[in-house]
Amino acid sequence: MSQPNADQLLEVMRTLFKCHPWHGVNIGPDAPHRVTCYIEIVPTDTVKYEVDKATGYLKVDRPQKYSNVCPTLYGLVPQTYCGDLVAGEGLQGDGDPLDICVLTEKTFTHGDILVEAIPVGGIRLIDHQQADDKIIAVLKDDAVYGRWQDIGDCSPQVIERLRHYFLTYKDAPGAETRNTSISAVYGRTAAHEVILKSREDYKKKFG
């Protein structure tokens, strides 16, 4: 009897154990045009959840300190990493998987789910001199947002809500200095490039 190869062993393990959302979930065969995302938080969450990197379980990062909540589904793109290629010259990557904001007209009651999304753009967020890009995407087949193809399809109000959230979500009320800044809002082509670079950074980091 022939011995199973590595791919066959991995497939068996996937049927027996829950996959790690960052390392064990496939980004999808059509990436970067369509990606599988792991959603950590939804707009009704008053607690900031994120994946525990060691175990893959969803953990409490911190309670949201203020009334500001994320206006979209928010999570990560599996098997990506924000390293040197994503950061570019003069910056460092934040060492986390690539973040993604998914627009949808549907109401989701909780995170810890997988969705398919179409990237249409992104935000270059700088957090303590580290690149912390946020891909902007639409839920696949969404009745309201599903036909959007590029950042130009997004209304200015949608972009401004995202900008406001990420510029203020770590600041104390009345703070005179901000921890974050936004250097660019970019379109679909640039978003695809960021996703591909994050995939290369992931391969360099984890093999």
PyMOL commands that place a pseudoatom at each C-alpha (Angstrom):
pseudoatom trace, name=CA, resn=MET, resi=1, chain=A, elem=C, hetatm=0, pos=[0.000, 0.000, 0.000]
pseudoatom trace, name=CA, resn=SER, resi=2, chain=A, elem=C, hetatm=0, pos=[1.404, 3.394, -0.998]
pseudoatom trace, name=CA, resn=GLN, resi=3, chain=A, elem=C, hetatm=0, pos=[2.053, 5.970, 1.679]
pseudoatom trace, name=CA, resn=PRO, resi=4, chain=A, elem=C, hetatm=0, pos=[-0.113, 9.152, 1.644]
pseudoatom trace, name=CA, resn=ASN, resi=5, chain=A, elem=C, hetatm=0, pos=[1.638, 12.302, 0.430]
pseudoatom trace, name=CA, resn=ALA, resi=6, chain=A, elem=C, hetatm=0, pos=[1.670, 15.638, 2.219]
pseudoatom trace, name=CA, resn=ASP, resi=7, chain=A, elem=C, hetatm=0, pos=[-1.383, 17.020, 0.403]
pseudoatom trace, name=CA, resn=GLN, resi=8, chain=A, elem=C, hetatm=0, pos=[-3.423, 13.927, 1.248]
pseudoatom trace, name=CA, resn=LEU, resi=9, chain=A, elem=C, hetatm=0, pos=[-2.396, 14.147, 4.911]
pseudoatom trace, name=CA, resn=LEU, resi=10, chain=A, elem=C, hetatm=0, pos=[-3.401, 17.805, 5.033]
pseudoatom trace, name=CA, resn=GLU, resi=11, chain=A, elem=C, hetatm=0, pos=[-6.779, 16.993, 3.512]
pseudoatom trace, name=CA, resn=VAL, resi=12, chain=A, elem=C, hetatm=0, pos=[-7.390, 14.314, 6.146]
pseudoatom trace, name=CA, resn=MET, resi=13, chain=A, elem=C, hetatm=0, pos=[-6.389, 16.725, 8.915]
pseudoatom trace, name=CA, resn=ARG, resi=14, chain=A, elem=C, hetatm=0, pos=[-8.837, 19.330, 7.584]
pseudoatom trace, name=CA, resn=THR, resi=15, chain=A, elem=C, hetatm=0, pos=[-11.684, 16.837, 7.936]
pseudoatom trace, name=CA, resn=LEU, resi=16, chain=A, elem=C, hetatm=0, pos=[-10.700, 15.963, 11.508]
pseudoatom trace, name=CA, resn=PHE, resi=17, chain=A, elem=C, hetatm=0, pos=[-9.711, 19.337, 12.921]
pseudoatom trace, name=CA, resn=LYS, resi=18, chain=A, elem=C, hetatm=0, pos=[-10.820, 22.942, 12.591]
pseudoatom trace, name=CA, resn=CYS, resi=19, chain=A, elem=C, hetatm=0, pos=[-8.473, 24.857, 10.301]
pseudoatom trace, name=CA, resn=HIS, resi=20, chain=A, elem=C, hetatm=0, pos=[-6.492, 27.778, 11.640]
pseudoatom trace, name=CA, resn=PRO, resi=21, chain=A, elem=C, hetatm=0, pos=[-8.213, 30.840, 10.069]
pseudoatom trace, name=CA, resn=TRP, resi=22, chain=A, elem=C, hetatm=0, pos=[-4.898, 32.448, 9.131]
pseudoatom trace, name=CA, resn=HIS, resi=23, chain=A, elem=C, hetatm=0, pos=[-2.823, 29.469, 8.018]
pseudoatom trace, name=CA, resn=GLY, resi=24, chain=A, elem=C, hetatm=0, pos=[-5.273, 26.679, 7.288]
pseudoatom trace, name=CA, resn=VAL, resi=25, chain=A, elem=C, hetatm=0, pos=[-7.898, 28.430, 5.150]
pseudoatom trace, name=CA, resn=ASN, resi=26, chain=A, elem=C, hetatm=0, pos=[-7.231, 28.825, 1.430]
pseudoatom trace, name=CA, resn=ILE, resi=27, chain=A, elem=C, hetatm=0, pos=[-7.459, 32.336, 0.027]
pseudoatom trace, name=CA, resn=GLY, resi=28, chain=A, elem=C, hetatm=0, pos=[-9.287, 30.938, -3.021]
pseudoatom trace, name=CA, resn=PRO, resi=29, chain=A, elem=C, hetatm=0, pos=[-8.309, 30.044, -6.604]
pseudoatom trace, name=CA, resn=ASP, resi=30, chain=A, elem=C, hetatm=0, pos=[-9.409, 33.416, -8.052]
pseudoatom trace, name=CA, resn=ALA, resi=31, chain=A, elem=C, hetatm=0, pos=[-7.298, 35.631, -5.762]
pseudoatom trace, name=CA, resn=PRO, resi=32, chain=A, elem=C, hetatm=0, pos=[-6.718, 38.560, -5.915]
pseudoatom trace, name=CA, resn=HIS, resi=33, chain=A, elem=C, hetatm=0, pos=[-9.914, 39.134, -7.927]
pseudoatom trace, name=CA, resn=ARG, resi=34, chain=A, elem=C, hetatm=0, pos=[-12.003, 37.243, -5.372]
pseudoatom trace, name=CA, resn=VAL, resi=35, chain=A, elem=C, hetatm=0, pos=[-10.795, 36.223, -1.929]
pseudoatom trace, name=CA, resn=THR, resi=36, chain=A, elem=C, hetatm=0, pos=[-11.998, 34.153, 0.970]
pseudoatom trace, name=CA, resn=CYS, resi=37, chain=A, elem=C, hetatm=0, pos=[-12.034, 36.246, 4.159]
pseudoatom trace, name=CA, resn=TYR, resi=38, chain=A, elem=C, hetatm=0, pos=[-12.253, 35.339, 7.811]
pseudoatom trace, name=CA, resn=ILE, resi=39, chain=A, elem=C, hetatm=0, pos=[-14.538, 37.831, 9.573]
pseudoatom trace, name=CA, resn=GLU, resi=40, chain=A, elem=C, hetatm=0, pos=[-13.593, 38.740, 13.138]
pseudoatom trace, name=CA, resn=ILE, resi=41, chain=A, elem=C, hetatm=0, pos=[-16.009, 41.568, 13.972]
pseudoatom trace, name=CA, resn=VAL, resi=42, chain=A, elem=C, hetatm=0, pos=[-19.328, 42.903, 12.677]
pseudoatom trace, name=CA, resn=PRO, resi=43, chain=A, elem=C, hetatm=0, pos=[-20.751, 46.451, 12.925]
pseudoatom trace, name=CA, resn=THR, resi=44, chain=A, elem=C, hetatm=0, pos=[-22.823, 45.670, 16.041]
pseudoatom trace, name=CA, resn=ASP, resi=45, chain=A, elem=C, hetatm=0, pos=[-19.830, 44.468, 18.074]
pseudoatom trace, name=CA, resn=THR, resi=46, chain=A, elem=C, hetatm=0, pos=[-18.870, 46.668, 21.000]
pseudoatom trace, name=CA, resn=VAL, resi=47, chain=A, elem=C, hetatm=0, pos=[-15.853, 44.444, 21.643]
pseudoatom trace, name=CA, resn=LYS, resi=48, chain=A, elem=C, hetatm=0, pos=[-12.812, 44.244, 19.355]
pseudoatom trace, name=CA, resn=TYR, resi=49, chain=A, elem=C, hetatm=0, pos=[-12.184, 40.574, 18.566]
pseudoatom trace, name=CA, resn=GLU, resi=50, chain=A, elem=C, hetatm=0, pos=[-9.206, 39.187, 16.704]
pseudoatom trace, name=CA, resn=VAL, resi=51, chain=A, elem=C, hetatm=0, pos=[-7.690, 35.812, 15.907]
pseudoatom trace, name=CA, resn=ASP, resi=52, chain=A, elem=C, hetatm=0, pos=[-5.247, 34.489, 18.464]
pseudoatom trace, name=CA, resn=LYS, resi=53, chain=A, elem=C, hetatm=0, pos=[-2.207, 33.779, 16.295]
pseudoatom trace, name=CA, resn=ALA, resi=54, chain=A, elem=C, hetatm=0, pos=[-1.068, 30.767, 18.316]
pseudoatom trace, name=CA, resn=THR, resi=55, chain=A, elem=C, hetatm=0, pos=[-4.345, 28.847, 18.553]
pseudoatom trace, name=CA, resn=GLY, resi=56, chain=A, elem=C, hetatm=0, pos=[-6.588, 30.225, 15.803]
pseudoatom trace, name=CA, resn=TYR, resi=57, chain=A, elem=C, hetatm=0, pos=[-9.398, 30.878, 18.278]
pseudoatom trace, name=CA, resn=LEU, resi=58, chain=A, elem=C, hetatm=0, pos=[-11.212, 34.209, 18.251]
pseudoatom trace, name=CA, resn=LYS, resi=59, chain=A, elem=C, hetatm=0, pos=[-10.190, 36.190, 21.324]
pseudoatom trace, name=CA, resn=VAL, resi=60, chain=A, elem=C, hetatm=0, pos=[-11.137, 39.500, 22.934]
pseudoatom trace, name=CA, resn=ASP, resi=61, chain=A, elem=C, hetatm=0, pos=[-8.547, 42.079, 21.952]
pseudoatom trace, name=CA, resn=ARG, resi=62, chain=A, elem=C, hetatm=0, pos=[-10.172, 44.938, 23.832]
pseudoatom trace, name=CA, resn=PRO, resi=63, chain=A, elem=C, hetatm=0, pos=[-13.594, 46.414, 24.538]
pseudoatom trace, name=CA, resn=GLN, resi=64, chain=A, elem=C, hetatm=0, pos=[-14.369, 49.280, 22.171]
pseudoatom trace, name=CA, resn=LYS, resi=65, chain=A, elem=C, hetatm=0, pos=[-13.658, 52.257, 24.405]
pseudoatom trace, name=CA, resn=TYR, resi=66, chain=A, elem=C, hetatm=0, pos=[-16.026, 54.671, 22.710]
pseudoatom trace, name=CA, resn=SER, resi=67, chain=A, elem=C, hetatm=0, pos=[-19.194, 54.704, 20.620]
pseudoatom trace, name=CA, resn=ASN, resi=68, chain=A, elem=C, hetatm=0, pos=[-17.167, 54.437, 17.407]
pseudoatom trace, name=CA, resn=VAL, resi=69, chain=A, elem=C, hetatm=0, pos=[-17.752, 51.006, 15.818]
pseudoatom trace, name=CA, resn=CYS, resi=70, chain=A, elem=C, hetatm=0, pos=[-16.467, 49.535, 12.571]
pseudoatom trace, name=CA, resn=PRO, resi=71, chain=A, elem=C, hetatm=0, pos=[-19.005, 50.293, 9.801]
pseudoatom trace, name=CA, resn=THR, resi=72, chain=A, elem=C, hetatm=0, pos=[-18.331, 47.073, 7.859]
pseudoatom trace, name=CA, resn=LEU, resi=73, chain=A, elem=C, hetatm=0, pos=[-17.581, 43.413, 8.343]
pseudoatom trace, name=CA, resn=TYR, resi=74, chain=A, elem=C, hetatm=0, pos=[-13.916, 43.330, 9.330]
pseudoatom trace, name=CA, resn=GLY, resi=75, chain=A, elem=C, hetatm=0, pos=[-11.386, 40.551, 9.331]
pseudoatom trace, name=CA, resn=LEU, resi=76, chain=A, elem=C, hetatm=0, pos=[-8.343, 39.099, 7.622]
pseudoatom trace, name=CA, resn=VAL, resi=77, chain=A, elem=C, hetatm=0, pos=[-7.283, 37.555, 4.337]
pseudoatom trace, name=CA, resn=PRO, resi=78, chain=A, elem=C, hetatm=0, pos=[-5.894, 34.049, 5.009]
pseudoatom trace, name=CA, resn=GLN, resi=79, chain=A, elem=C, hetatm=0, pos=[-2.308, 33.162, 4.138]
pseudoatom trace, name=CA, resn=THR, resi=80, chain=A, elem=C, hetatm=0, pos=[-1.213, 36.785, 3.824]
pseudoatom trace, name=CA, resn=TYR, resi=81, chain=A, elem=C, hetatm=0, pos=[1.365, 38.738, 5.821]
pseudoatom trace, name=CA, resn=CYS, resi=82, chain=A, elem=C, hetatm=0, pos=[2.197, 42.433, 5.963]
pseudoatom trace, name=CA, resn=GLY, resi=83, chain=A, elem=C, hetatm=0, pos=[5.966, 42.439, 5.640]
pseudoatom trace, name=CA, resn=ASP, resi=84, chain=A, elem=C, hetatm=0, pos=[8.606, 44.294, 3.646]
pseudoatom trace, name=CA, resn=LEU, resi=85, chain=A, elem=C, hetatm=0, pos=[6.959, 43.958, 0.233]
pseudoatom trace, name=CA, resn=VAL, resi=86, chain=A, elem=C, hetatm=0, pos=[3.634, 45.345, 1.447]
pseudoatom trace, name=CA, resn=ALA, resi=87, chain=A, elem=C, hetatm=0, pos=[5.298, 48.131, 3.435]
pseudoatom trace, name=CA, resn=GLY, resi=88, chain=A, elem=C, hetatm=0, pos=[7.623, 49.388, 0.713]
pseudoatom trace, name=CA, resn=GLU, resi=89, chain=A, elem=C, hetatm=0, pos=[10.560, 51.717, 1.269]
pseudoatom trace, name=CA, resn=GLY, resi=90, chain=A, elem=C, hetatm=0, pos=[10.783, 53.696, 4.473]
pseudoatom trace, name=CA, resn=LEU, resi=91, chain=A, elem=C, hetatm=0, pos=[8.223, 51.643, 6.419]
pseudoatom trace, name=CA, resn=GLN, resi=92, chain=A, elem=C, hetatm=0, pos=[7.824, 48.314, 8.144]
pseudoatom trace, name=CA, resn=GLY, resi=93, chain=A, elem=C, hetatm=0, pos=[4.912, 45.943, 7.825]
pseudoatom trace, name=CA, resn=ASP, resi=94, chain=A, elem=C, hetatm=0, pos=[2.858, 45.438, 10.973]
pseudoatom trace, name=CA, resn=GLY, resi=95, chain=A, elem=C, hetatm=0, pos=[3.565, 41.692, 11.029]
pseudoatom trace, name=CA, resn=ASP, resi=96, chain=A, elem=C, hetatm=0, pos=[-0.109, 40.719, 10.862]
pseudoatom trace, name=CA, resn=PRO, resi=97, chain=A, elem=C, hetatm=0, pos=[-2.297, 39.150, 8.177]
pseudoatom trace, name=CA, resn=LEU, resi=98, chain=A, elem=C, hetatm=0, pos=[-3.763, 41.610, 5.684]
pseudoatom trace, name=CA, resn=ASP, resi=99, chain=A, elem=C, hetatm=0, pos=[-6.921, 43.279, 7.007]
pseudoatom trace, name=CA, resn=ILE, resi=100, chain=A, elem=C, hetatm=0, pos=[-10.102, 43.529, 4.953]
pseudoatom trace, name=CA, resn=CYS, resi=101, chain=A, elem=C, hetatm=0, pos=[-13.339, 45.532, 5.245]
pseudoatom trace, name=CA, resn=VAL, resi=102, chain=A, elem=C, hetatm=0, pos=[-16.311, 43.887, 3.521]
pseudoatom trace, name=CA, resn=LEU, resi=103, chain=A, elem=C, hetatm=0, pos=[-19.304, 46.005, 2.522]
pseudoatom trace, name=CA, resn=THR, resi=104, chain=A, elem=C, hetatm=0, pos=[-22.713, 44.336, 2.558]
pseudoatom trace, name=CA, resn=GLU, resi=105, chain=A, elem=C, hetatm=0, pos=[-26.352, 45.316, 3.016]
pseudoatom trace, name=CA, resn=LYS, resi=106, chain=A, elem=C, hetatm=0, pos=[-26.979, 42.184, 5.071]
pseudoatom trace, name=CA, resn=THR, resi=107, chain=A, elem=C, hetatm=0, pos=[-26.910, 42.079, 8.865]
pseudoatom trace, name=CA, resn=PHE, resi=108, chain=A, elem=C, hetatm=0, pos=[-24.531, 39.576, 10.425]
pseudoatom trace, name=CA, resn=THR, resi=109, chain=A, elem=C, hetatm=0, pos=[-24.994, 38.748, 14.100]
pseudoatom trace, name=CA, resn=HIS, resi=110, chain=A, elem=C, hetatm=0, pos=[-21.458, 37.564, 14.825]
pseudoatom trace, name=CA, resn=GLY, resi=111, chain=A, elem=C, hetatm=0, pos=[-17.984, 37.013, 13.437]
pseudoatom trace, name=CA, resn=ASP, resi=112, chain=A, elem=C, hetatm=0, pos=[-15.922, 33.791, 13.270]
pseudoatom trace, name=CA, resn=ILE, resi=113, chain=A, elem=C, hetatm=0, pos=[-17.234, 33.102, 9.760]
pseudoatom trace, name=CA, resn=LEU, resi=114, chain=A, elem=C, hetatm=0, pos=[-15.847, 32.801, 6.229]
pseudoatom trace, name=CA, resn=VAL, resi=115, chain=A, elem=C, hetatm=0, pos=[-17.164, 34.920, 3.355]
pseudoatom trace, name=CA, resn=GLU, resi=116, chain=A, elem=C, hetatm=0, pos=[-16.200, 35.461, -0.267]
pseudoatom trace, name=CA, resn=ALA, resi=117, chain=A, elem=C, hetatm=0, pos=[-15.460, 39.052, -1.201]
pseudoatom trace, name=CA, resn=ILE, resi=118, chain=A, elem=C, hetatm=0, pos=[-14.458, 41.106, -4.244]
pseudoatom trace, name=CA, resn=PRO, resi=119, chain=A, elem=C, hetatm=0, pos=[-11.658, 43.640, -3.538]
pseudoatom trace, name=CA, resn=VAL, resi=120, chain=A, elem=C, hetatm=0, pos=[-12.399, 47.090, -4.999]
pseudoatom trace, name=CA, resn=GLY, resi=121, chain=A, elem=C, hetatm=0, pos=[-9.738, 49.220, -3.307]
pseudoatom trace, name=CA, resn=GLY, resi=122, chain=A, elem=C, hetatm=0, pos=[-7.966, 49.910, -0.067]
pseudoatom trace, name=CA, resn=ILE, resi=123, chain=A, elem=C, hetatm=0, pos=[-6.667, 52.342, 2.528]
pseudoatom trace, name=CA, resn=ARG, resi=124, chain=A, elem=C, hetatm=0, pos=[-2.976, 52.779, 3.321]
pseudoatom trace, name=CA, resn=LEU, resi=125, chain=A, elem=C, hetatm=0, pos=[-3.079, 53.226, 7.101]
pseudoatom trace, name=CA, resn=ILE, resi=126, chain=A, elem=C, hetatm=0, pos=[0.132, 54.090, 8.938]
pseudoatom trace, name=CA, resn=ASP, resi=127, chain=A, elem=C, hetatm=0, pos=[0.074, 52.986, 12.573]
pseudoatom trace, name=CA, resn=HIS, resi=128, chain=A, elem=C, hetatm=0, pos=[3.160, 53.935, 14.605]
pseudoatom trace, name=CA, resn=GLN, resi=129, chain=A, elem=C, hetatm=0, pos=[5.271, 54.019, 11.423]
pseudoatom trace, name=CA, resn=GLN, resi=130, chain=A, elem=C, hetatm=0, pos=[4.054, 50.597, 10.335]
pseudoatom trace, name=CA, resn=ALA, resi=131, chain=A, elem=C, hetatm=0, pos=[2.041, 49.859, 7.188]
pseudoatom trace, name=CA, resn=ASP, resi=132, chain=A, elem=C, hetatm=0, pos=[-1.371, 48.499, 8.174]
pseudoatom trace, name=CA, resn=ASP, resi=133, chain=A, elem=C, hetatm=0, pos=[-3.315, 48.379, 4.902]
pseudoatom trace, name=CA, resn=LYS, resi=134, chain=A, elem=C, hetatm=0, pos=[-7.072, 47.827, 4.911]
pseudoatom trace, name=CA, resn=ILE, resi=135, chain=A, elem=C, hetatm=0, pos=[-8.453, 46.227, 1.761]
pseudoatom trace, name=CA, resn=ILE, resi=136, chain=A, elem=C, hetatm=0, pos=[-11.961, 47.442, 0.878]
pseudoatom trace, name=CA, resn=ALA, resi=137, chain=A, elem=C, hetatm=0, pos=[-14.170, 44.751, -0.654]
pseudoatom trace, name=CA, resn=VAL, resi=138, chain=A, elem=C, hetatm=0, pos=[-17.797, 43.935, -1.359]
pseudoatom trace, name=CA, resn=LEU, resi=139, chain=A, elem=C, hetatm=0, pos=[-19.574, 40.739, -0.403]
pseudoatom trace, name=CA, resn=LYS, resi=140, chain=A, elem=C, hetatm=0, pos=[-19.885, 38.437, -3.393]
pseudoatom trace, name=CA, resn=ASP, resi=141, chain=A, elem=C, hetatm=0, pos=[-23.405, 38.604, -4.915]
pseudoatom trace, name=CA, resn=ASP, resi=142, chain=A, elem=C, hetatm=0, pos=[-24.535, 41.276, -2.437]
pseudoatom trace, name=CA, resn=ALA, resi=143, chain=A, elem=C, hetatm=0, pos=[-27.787, 42.880, -3.648]
pseudoatom trace, name=CA, resn=VAL, resi=144, chain=A, elem=C, hetatm=0, pos=[-26.612, 46.457, -3.012]
pseudoatom trace, name=CA, resn=TYR, resi=145, chain=A, elem=C, hetatm=0, pos=[-22.819, 46.395, -3.217]
pseudoatom trace, name=CA, resn=GLY, resi=146, chain=A, elem=C, hetatm=0, pos=[-22.183, 43.266, -5.277]
pseudoatom trace, name=CA, resn=ARG, resi=147, chain=A, elem=C, hetatm=0, pos=[-21.898, 45.088, -8.628]
pseudoatom trace, name=CA, resn=TRP, resi=148, chain=A, elem=C, hetatm=0, pos=[-19.203, 47.499, -7.423]
pseudoatom trace, name=CA, resn=GLN, resi=149, chain=A, elem=C, hetatm=0, pos=[-15.919, 46.904, -9.201]
pseudoatom trace, name=CA, resn=ASP, resi=150, chain=A, elem=C, hetatm=0, pos=[-13.590, 49.740, -8.200]
pseudoatom trace, name=CA, resn=ILE, resi=151, chain=A, elem=C, hetatm=0, pos=[-13.127, 52.361, -5.504]
pseudoatom trace, name=CA, resn=GLY, resi=152, chain=A, elem=C, hetatm=0, pos=[-14.859, 54.934, -7.720]
pseudoatom trace, name=CA, resn=ASP, resi=153, chain=A, elem=C, hetatm=0, pos=[-18.114, 53.015, -7.258]
pseudoatom trace, name=CA, resn=CYS, resi=154, chain=A, elem=C, hetatm=0, pos=[-17.990, 53.713, -3.509]
pseudoatom trace, name=CA, resn=SER, resi=155, chain=A, elem=C, hetatm=0, pos=[-19.784, 56.843, -2.383]
pseudoatom trace, name=CA, resn=PRO, resi=156, chain=A, elem=C, hetatm=0, pos=[-17.590, 59.464, -0.652]
pseudoatom trace, name=CA, resn=GLN, resi=157, chain=A, elem=C, hetatm=0, pos=[-19.640, 58.957, 2.512]
pseudoatom trace, name=CA, resn=VAL, resi=158, chain=A, elem=C, hetatm=0, pos=[-18.660, 55.271, 2.703]
pseudoatom trace, name=CA, resn=ILE, resi=159, chain=A, elem=C, hetatm=0, pos=[-14.968, 56.078, 2.336]
pseudoatom trace, name=CA, resn=GLU, resi=160, chain=A, elem=C, hetatm=0, pos=[-15.198, 58.903, 4.869]
pseudoatom trace, name=CA, resn=ARG, resi=161, chain=A, elem=C, hetatm=0, pos=[-16.826, 56.611, 7.453]
pseudoatom trace, name=CA, resn=LEU, resi=162, chain=A, elem=C, hetatm=0, pos=[-13.981, 54.121, 7.054]
pseudoatom trace, name=CA, resn=ARG, resi=163, chain=A, elem=C, hetatm=0, pos=[-11.368, 56.875, 7.199]
pseudoatom trace, name=CA, resn=HIS, resi=164, chain=A, elem=C, hetatm=0, pos=[-12.911, 58.304, 10.365]
pseudoatom trace, name=CA, resn=TYR, resi=165, chain=A, elem=C, hetatm=0, pos=[-13.069, 54.920, 12.059]
pseudoatom trace, name=CA, resn=PHE, resi=166, chain=A, elem=C, hetatm=0, pos=[-9.448, 53.992, 11.400]
pseudoatom trace, name=CA, resn=LEU, resi=167, chain=A, elem=C, hetatm=0, pos=[-8.147, 57.456, 12.247]
pseudoatom trace, name=CA, resn=THR, resi=168, chain=A, elem=C, hetatm=0, pos=[-9.880, 57.472, 15.638]
pseudoatom trace, name=CA, resn=TYR, resi=169, chain=A, elem=C, hetatm=0, pos=[-10.371, 53.879, 16.806]
pseudoatom trace, name=CA, resn=LYS, resi=170, chain=A, elem=C, hetatm=0, pos=[-7.233, 53.898, 18.973]
pseudoatom trace, name=CA, resn=ASP, resi=171, chain=A, elem=C, hetatm=0, pos=[-7.384, 57.504, 20.201]
pseudoatom trace, name=CA, resn=ALA, resi=172, chain=A, elem=C, hetatm=0, pos=[-8.581, 58.674, 23.594]
pseudoatom trace, name=CA, resn=PRO, resi=173, chain=A, elem=C, hetatm=0, pos=[-11.310, 61.358, 23.567]
pseudoatom trace, name=CA, resn=GLY, resi=174, chain=A, elem=C, hetatm=0, pos=[-9.760, 64.805, 23.340]
pseudoatom trace, name=CA, resn=ALA, resi=175, chain=A, elem=C, hetatm=0, pos=[-6.347, 63.464, 22.384]
pseudoatom trace, name=CA, resn=GLU, resi=176, chain=A, elem=C, hetatm=0, pos=[-4.190, 66.121, 20.749]
pseudoatom trace, name=CA, resn=THR, resi=177, chain=A, elem=C, hetatm=0, pos=[-2.081, 63.667, 18.753]
pseudoatom trace, name=CA, resn=ARG, resi=178, chain=A, elem=C, hetatm=0, pos=[-3.176, 60.688, 16.694]
pseudoatom trace, name=CA, resn=ASN, resi=179, chain=A, elem=C, hetatm=0, pos=[-1.539, 57.280, 16.560]
pseudoatom trace, name=CA, resn=THR, resi=180, chain=A, elem=C, hetatm=0, pos=[-2.630, 56.635, 13.008]
pseudoatom trace, name=CA, resn=SER, resi=181, chain=A, elem=C, hetatm=0, pos=[-2.622, 58.435, 9.673]
pseudoatom trace, name=CA, resn=ILE, resi=182, chain=A, elem=C, hetatm=0, pos=[-3.851, 57.661, 6.170]
pseudoatom trace, name=CA, resn=SER, resi=183, chain=A, elem=C, hetatm=0, pos=[-1.417, 58.239, 3.328]
pseudoatom trace, name=CA, resn=ALA, resi=184, chain=A, elem=C, hetatm=0, pos=[-3.610, 57.025, 0.448]
pseudoatom trace, name=CA, resn=VAL, resi=185, chain=A, elem=C, hetatm=0, pos=[-6.944, 55.609, -0.642]
pseudoatom trace, name=CA, resn=TYR, resi=186, chain=A, elem=C, hetatm=0, pos=[-6.374, 53.413, -3.682]
pseudoatom trace, name=CA, resn=GLY, resi=187, chain=A, elem=C, hetatm=0, pos=[-8.344, 51.486, -6.281]
pseudoatom trace, name=CA, resn=ARG, resi=188, chain=A, elem=C, hetatm=0, pos=[-8.784, 47.889, -7.368]
pseudoatom trace, name=CA, resn=THR, resi=189, chain=A, elem=C, hetatm=0, pos=[-5.509, 47.508, -9.300]
pseudoatom trace, name=CA, resn=ALA, resi=190, chain=A, elem=C, hetatm=0, pos=[-3.438, 48.698, -6.337]
pseudoatom trace, name=CA, resn=ALA, resi=191, chain=A, elem=C, hetatm=0, pos=[-5.485, 46.499, -3.990]
pseudoatom trace, name=CA, resn=HIS, resi=192, chain=A, elem=C, hetatm=0, pos=[-4.682, 43.469, -6.133]
pseudoatom trace, name=CA, resn=GLU, resi=193, chain=A, elem=C, hetatm=0, pos=[-0.991, 44.374, -5.961]
pseudoatom trace, name=CA, resn=VAL, resi=194, chain=A, elem=C, hetatm=0, pos=[-1.114, 44.667, -2.168]
pseudoatom trace, name=CA, resn=ILE, resi=195, chain=A, elem=C, hetatm=0, pos=[-2.801, 41.263, -1.889]
pseudoatom trace, name=CA, resn=LEU, resi=196, chain=A, elem=C, hetatm=0, pos=[-0.203, 39.628, -4.150]
pseudoatom trace, name=CA, resn=LYS, resi=197, chain=A, elem=C, hetatm=0, pos=[2.665, 41.251, -2.231]
pseudoatom trace, name=CA, resn=SER, resi=198, chain=A, elem=C, hetatm=0, pos=[1.150, 40.065, 1.058]
pseudoatom trace, name=CA, resn=ARG, resi=199, chain=A, elem=C, hetatm=0, pos=[1.061, 36.548, -0.364]
pseudoatom trace, name=CA, resn=GLU, resi=200, chain=A, elem=C, hetatm=0, pos=[4.768, 36.773, -1.208]
pseudoatom trace, name=CA, resn=ASP, resi=201, chain=A, elem=C, hetatm=0, pos=[5.521, 38.176, 2.245]
pseudoatom trace, name=CA, resn=TYR, resi=202, chain=A, elem=C, hetatm=0, pos=[3.620, 35.231, 3.725]
pseudoatom trace, name=CA, resn=LYS, resi=203, chain=A, elem=C, hetatm=0, pos=[5.647, 32.719, 1.719]
pseudoatom trace, name=CA, resn=LYS, resi=204, chain=A, elem=C, hetatm=0, pos=[8.898, 34.383, 2.796]
pseudoatom trace, name=CA, resn=LYS, resi=205, chain=A, elem=C, hetatm=0, pos=[7.806, 34.341, 6.431]
pseudoatom trace, name=CA, resn=PHE, resi=206, chain=A, elem=C, hetatm=0, pos=[6.190, 30.916, 6.698]
pseudoatom trace, name=CA, resn=GLY, resi=207, chain=A, elem=C, hetatm=0, pos=[7.303, 29.001, 3.604]
for i in range(1, 207): cmd.bond("trace and resi %d" % i, "trace and resi %d" % (i + 1))
show_as sticks, trace
zoom trace
